[in-house]
Amino acid sequence: MKTIQMTLDDDLVSAVDTVVKKMHMSRSAFTRRALRDALRRITIARLEQKHRKGYNVHPSAENEFSVWEKEQSWGEKW
């Protein structure tokens, strides 16, 4: 692990302190979790953008997925 120094607004530090106290965790643990979550969201957004671009360049055929329709199971009917 590496120690880093960050500059944060006072109101942000206060808000984080309030949350971490309720969660019984440290600022560092909270920050690590928040950064991991942010990186995961960015990765997902980039993949979704890549998929959208791919489908715009190569749209699916009208019946491309129809072969799987009979394989779908929606559970028991009420």
Backbone as a printed PyTorch tensor [residue, N CA C, xyz], in Angstrom:
tensor([[[  0.8360,  -1.1700,   0.0000],
         [  0.0000,   0.0000,   0.0000],
         [  0.8820,   1.2340,   0.0000]],

        [[  0.3650,   2.2800,  -0.5880],
         [  1.1240,   3.5190,  -0.6930],
         [  0.3610,   4.6390,   0.0040]],

        [[  1.0510,   5.4730,   0.7370],
         [  0.4510,   6.6330,   1.3860],
         [  0.5310,   7.8130,   0.4290]],

        [[ -0.6070,   8.4880,   0.2520],
         [ -0.6480,   9.6610,  -0.6170],
         [ -1.2530,  10.8300,   0.1500]],

        [[ -1.0200,  12.0180,  -0.3440],
         [ -1.5950,  13.2190,   0.2460],
         [ -2.6130,  13.7820,  -0.7330]],

        [[ -3.7750,  14.1720,  -0.2230],
         [ -4.8310,  14.7250,  -1.0730],
         [ -5.3190,  16.0360,  -0.4750]],

        [[ -5.7750,  16.9220,  -1.3190],
         [ -6.3950,  18.1630,  -0.8830],
         [ -7.8860,  18.0620,  -1.1750]],

        [[ -8.7010,  18.2100,  -0.1330],
         [-10.1520,  18.0910,  -0.2640],
         [-10.8230,  19.3040,   0.3630]],

        [[-11.9830,  19.6610,  -0.1360],
         [-12.7750,  20.7430,   0.4450],
         [-13.2060,  20.3550,   1.8570]],

        [[-13.2750,  21.3440,   2.7250],
         [-13.6500,  21.1040,   4.1210],
         [-15.0090,  20.4280,   4.2520]],

        [[-15.9900,  20.8750,   3.4310],
         [-17.3240,  20.2760,   3.5250],
         [-17.3260,  18.8170,   3.0880]],

        [[-16.4700,  18.4660,   2.1340],
         [-16.3670,  17.0800,   1.7070],
         [-15.7660,  16.2130,   2.8180]],

        [[-14.7320,  16.7150,   3.4630],
         [-14.1160,  15.9910,   4.5780],
         [-15.1220,  15.7960,   5.7050]],

        [[-15.9010,  16.8210,   6.0080],
         [-16.9190,  16.7150,   7.0550],
         [-17.9670,  15.6640,   6.7120]],

        [[-18.4030,  15.6680,   5.4610],
         [-19.4010,  14.6880,   5.0300],
         [-18.8360,  13.2750,   5.1080]],

        [[-17.5970,  13.0900,   4.6690],
         [-16.9530,  11.7770,   4.7350],
         [-16.8030,  11.3460,   6.1890]],

        [[-16.3690,  12.2540,   7.0540],
         [-16.2050,  11.9290,   8.4730],
         [-17.5210,  11.4640,   9.1000]],

        [[-18.6090,  12.1180,   8.7350],
         [-19.9210,  11.7220,   9.2470],
         [-20.2740,  10.3020,   8.8060]],

        [[-20.0400,  10.0160,   7.5290],
         [-20.3730,   8.6950,   6.9900],
         [-19.4800,   7.6090,   7.5730]],

        [[-18.1840,   7.8520,   7.6190],
         [-17.2690,   6.7910,   8.0810],
         [-17.4980,   6.4780,   9.5550]],

        [[-17.9090,   7.4720,  10.3170],
         [-18.2030,   7.2230,  11.7330],
         [-19.3930,   6.2720,  11.8550]],

        [[-20.4310,   6.5090,  11.0500],
         [-21.6190,   5.6480,  11.0710],
         [-21.3040,   4.2520,  10.5430]],

        [[-20.3680,   4.1620,   9.6030],
         [-20.0150,   2.8730,   8.9960],
         [-18.9090,   2.1490,   9.7620]],

        [[-18.3760,   2.7920,  10.7980],
         [-17.2810,   2.2120,  11.5910],
         [-16.1000,   1.8290,  10.7020]],

        [[-15.6660,   2.7720,   9.8940],
         [-14.5070,   2.5510,   9.0350],
         [-13.6480,   3.8130,   9.0220]],

        [[-12.4630,   3.6850,   8.4810],
         [-11.5540,   4.8300,   8.4210],
         [-11.7920,   5.6280,   7.1370]],

        [[-11.2750,   6.8390,   7.1260],
         [-11.3140,   7.6360,   5.8880],
         [-10.6210,   6.8890,   4.7580]],

        [[ -9.4840,   6.2970,   5.0730],
         [ -8.7130,   5.5870,   4.0440],
         [ -9.5010,   4.4250,   3.4590]],

        [[-10.1420,   3.6340,   4.3190],
         [-10.9390,   2.5020,   3.8340],
         [-12.1000,   2.9990,   2.9750]],

        [[-12.7430,   4.0730,   3.4280],
         [-13.8440,   4.6540,   2.6620],
         [-13.3570,   5.1330,   1.2990]],

        [[-12.2270,   5.8220,   1.2920],
         [-11.6710,   6.3540,   0.0500],
         [-11.2790,   5.2290,  -0.9000]],

        [[-10.6710,   4.1770,  -0.3860],
         [-10.3180,   3.0330,  -1.2450],
         [-11.5640,   2.4420,  -1.8850]],

        [[-12.6110,   2.2620,  -1.0680],
         [-13.8560,   1.6970,  -1.5960],
         [-14.4670,   2.6250,  -2.6490]],

        [[-14.4900,   3.9250,  -2.3550],
         [-15.0770,   4.8890,  -3.2880],
         [-14.3060,   4.9220,  -4.6070]],

        [[-12.9870,   4.8740,  -4.5300],
         [-12.1710,   4.8870,  -5.7510],
         [-12.3670,   3.6110,  -6.5570]],

        [[-12.4320,   2.4590,  -5.8800],
         [-12.6760,   1.1980,  -6.5980],
         [-14.0420,   1.2170,  -7.2840]],

        [[-15.0610,   1.7170,  -6.5630],
         [-16.4000,   1.8140,  -7.1510],
         [-16.4110,   2.7460,  -8.3560]],

        [[-15.7210,   3.8660,  -8.2460],
         [-15.6560,   4.8180,  -9.3630],
         [-14.9560,   4.2040, -10.5640]],

        [[-13.8490,   3.5020, -10.3310],
         [-13.1220,   2.8500, -11.4270],
         [-13.9820,   1.7770, -12.0870]],

        [[-14.7420,   1.0240, -11.2770],
         [-15.6250,  -0.0100, -11.8260],
         [-16.7170,   0.6250, -12.6870]],

        [[-17.3240,   1.7340, -12.2050],
         [-18.3520,   2.4140, -12.9970],
         [-17.7940,   2.9600, -14.3060]],

        [[-16.5850,   3.5070, -14.2600],
         [-15.9510,   4.0320, -15.4760],
         [-15.6810,   2.9040, -16.4610]],

        [[-15.1970,   1.7760, -15.9680],
         [-14.9350,   0.6210, -16.8340],
         [-16.2180,   0.1310, -17.4890]],

        [[-17.2780,   0.0250, -16.7100],
         [-18.5690,  -0.4200, -17.2580],
         [-19.0870,   0.5710, -18.2850]],

        [[-18.9930,   1.8560, -18.0000],
         [-19.4580,   2.8790, -18.9490],
         [-18.6800,   2.8080, -20.2600]],

        [[-17.3760,   2.5900, -20.1660],
         [-16.5620,   2.4760, -21.3830],
         [-16.9410,   1.2330, -22.1920]],

        [[-17.1820,   0.1130, -21.5090],
         [-17.5940,  -1.0990, -22.2160],
         [-18.9570,  -0.9270, -22.8700]],

        [[-19.8820,  -0.2750, -22.1580],
         [-21.2030,  -0.0190, -22.7420],
         [-21.0940,   0.8840, -23.9640]],

        [[-20.2330,   1.8880, -23.8870],
         [-20.0220,   2.7750, -25.0280],
         [-19.4260,   1.9920, -26.2040]],

        [[-18.4890,   1.1220, -25.9020],
         [-17.8660,   0.2940, -26.9450],
         [-18.9020,  -0.6220, -27.6000]],

        [[-19.7890,  -1.2130, -26.7900],
         [-20.8320,  -2.0840, -27.3400],
         [-21.8120,  -1.2970, -28.1970]],

        [[-22.2230,  -0.1000, -27.7010],
         [-23.1270,   0.7350, -28.5000],
         [-22.5080,   1.0740, -29.8510]],

        [[-21.2290,   1.4560, -29.8210],
         [-20.5380,   1.8110, -31.0630],
         [-20.4830,   0.6070, -31.9990]],

        [[-20.1810,  -0.5570, -31.4400],
         [-20.1280,  -1.7710, -32.2490],
         [-21.4670,  -2.1030, -32.8800]],

        [[-22.5570,  -1.9820, -32.1060],
         [-23.8780,  -2.2750, -32.6580],
         [-24.3240,  -1.2060, -33.6480]],

        [[-23.8370,   0.0290, -33.4990],
         [-24.1510,   1.0540, -34.4950],
         [-23.4420,   0.7630, -35.8140]],

        [[-22.2030,   0.2730, -35.7240],
         [-21.4460,  -0.0570, -36.9300],
         [-21.9540,  -1.3640, -37.5430]],

        [[-22.2690,  -2.3430, -36.6970],
         [-22.7360,  -3.6620, -37.1480],
         [-24.0220,  -4.0190, -36.4010]],

        [[-25.1570,  -3.4460, -36.8070],
         [-26.4120,  -3.7290, -36.1000],
         [-26.7860,  -5.2030, -36.1990]],

        [[-27.5200,  -5.6740, -35.1990],
         [-27.9440,  -7.0730, -35.2280],
         [-28.9890,  -7.2640, -36.3200]],

        [[-28.9930,  -8.4620, -36.8760],
         [-29.9700,  -8.7970, -37.9120],
         [-31.3460,  -8.9340, -37.2690]],

        [[-32.3780,  -8.7930, -38.0720],
         [-33.7400,  -8.7990, -37.5470],
         [-34.0490, -10.0510, -36.7300]],

        [[-33.6560, -11.2100, -37.2010],
         [-33.9620, -12.4700, -36.5040],
         [-32.7220, -13.1110, -35.8890]],

        [[-31.7170, -12.3240, -35.6270],
         [-30.4430, -12.8620, -35.1420],
         [-30.5840, -13.6620, -33.8460]],

        [[-31.4680, -13.2400, -32.9670],
         [-31.5890, -13.9000, -31.6790],
         [-32.8440, -14.7620, -31.5590]],

        [[-33.6010, -14.8710, -32.6320],
         [-34.8620, -15.6120, -32.5620],
         [-34.6470, -17.1030, -32.3130]],

        [[-33.4810, -17.6320, -32.6650],
         [-33.2240, -19.0660, -32.4280],
         [-33.2090, -19.3880, -30.9410]],

        [[-33.0250, -18.3830, -30.0980],
         [-32.9720, -18.6110, -28.6540],
         [-34.3170, -18.4050, -27.9570]],

        [[-35.3190, -17.9280, -28.6870],
         [-36.6030, -17.6220, -28.0570],
         [-37.2290, -18.8330, -27.3830]],

        [[-37.1420, -19.9900, -28.0070],
         [-37.7470, -21.1830, -27.3960],
         [-36.9350, -21.6890, -26.2060]],

        [[-35.7160, -21.2220, -26.0490],
         [-34.8720, -21.6100, -24.9180],
         [-35.1510, -20.7740, -23.6710]],

        [[-35.8340, -19.6470, -23.8380],
         [-36.0910, -18.7560, -22.7100],
         [-37.0750, -19.3800, -21.7400]],

        [[-36.8210, -19.1550, -20.4670],
         [-37.7340, -19.6330, -19.4390],
         [-38.0590, -18.4680, -18.5260]],

        [[-39.3500, -18.1780, -18.4050],
         [-39.7670, -17.0600, -17.5660],
         [-40.3790, -17.5570, -16.2590]],

        [[-40.1830, -18.8160, -15.9420],
         [-40.7360, -19.3730, -14.7090],
         [-42.1640, -19.8410, -14.8950]],

        [[-42.7000, -20.3290, -13.8180],
         [-44.0770, -20.8280, -13.8600],
         [-45.0770, -19.6840, -13.9790]],

        [[-46.1360, -19.9260, -14.7000],
         [-47.1940, -18.9190, -14.7930],
         [-48.0200, -18.9660, -13.5200]],

        [[-48.5800, -17.8380, -13.1460],
         [-49.3620, -17.7470, -11.9010],
         [-50.6220, -18.4440, -12.0510]]])
